[in-house]
Amino acid sequence: MRSSLIYLLLVSLLAIVPDCLWGQDSSEIERLATQTSDKVVKSHPTRVLIGIRAGCLFNIQLCDSLDSRLRADLQKSIQGIQFVNKEDVIQELKKRGFLSIDAYNDFVLQGVASYVGAETVVMEDLVEEPKAYEISGKIMNAGSDKEVGTSKVKIARPSVDNDDKPLFIKDPESGASLVVPRGHPVHSRPLYFPACMKCPDPEYPEDARRKRLQGVIAFLVTISEQGVAEDISLVRTFDRTLATNAVQTIHGWRFKPAIGPDGKPFPERVPLEVTYRLAF
């Protein structure tokens, strides 16, 4: 319960419109909410999951405003619509071997949405640009790889907003951190992220070769301070047997761990892919 409450406080998905948004900023957020709502309505959902990507935490007030207005628009347009409780999402994630901070991943939310009764997922995001914030709402069908559509607007960034440090979000239970780089790549120093030192290709099971199975299997993984993979969570696969084989492969990989601003290694949550490709 404690970690769920921490997560809910962290993302601050409040049904309150911040008082600090005026003029054009407020108008643009309202326009984005309307565009996103119109696309959601076309699929006629009765239960919707609204989440945020970690980029929203660079200016949570903007995403809070979008969240509030989007919910209001959907309630007006779809009679009896329900929104999935964030605590239920966290519980479902943990049940399936994920961490609380994995809720910032749109593919993860899309995968668990149907298990919490949602038909549609809306993922809000904020990306920093040199002079603007790009705010977006991406609509996806629950339990599938289909994206319904994305709407975007740009809002000017304050001139005093010149922080060049990435955002570090720590999982309250595992201690692993999710590092969110700023929109300017020059500031995303490589030392903040783990680097692969020994990551050989996976062994190709003979049965998979005969069936000519090939593709990419995606995971979220914690790379520890010692440079080994922990808490390996399957995001998507094209074959369950090969997914098990891929997990064994990742356990054998070795990494240079991420180094924090204090010069010390720290455990980081990162996406990893294992590719199975037949040679012709």
Secondary structure, DSSP 8 states (H G I E B T S, - for coil): -HHHHHHHHHHT--SS--TT--HHHHHHHHHHHHHHHHHHHTT--SEEEEEE-GGGGGGHHHHHHHHHHHHHHHHHHSTT-EE--HHHHHHHHHHTT--GGGGG-HHHHHHHGGGGT-SEEEEEEEEE-SSEEEEEEEEEETTSS-EEEEEEEEEE--TT------EEEE-TTT--EEEE--SSGGGS-GGGS-EEEE-------HHHHHTT--EEEEEEEEE-TTS-EEEEEEEE-S-HHHHHHHHHHHHT-EEE-EE-TTS-EE-EEEEEEEEE----
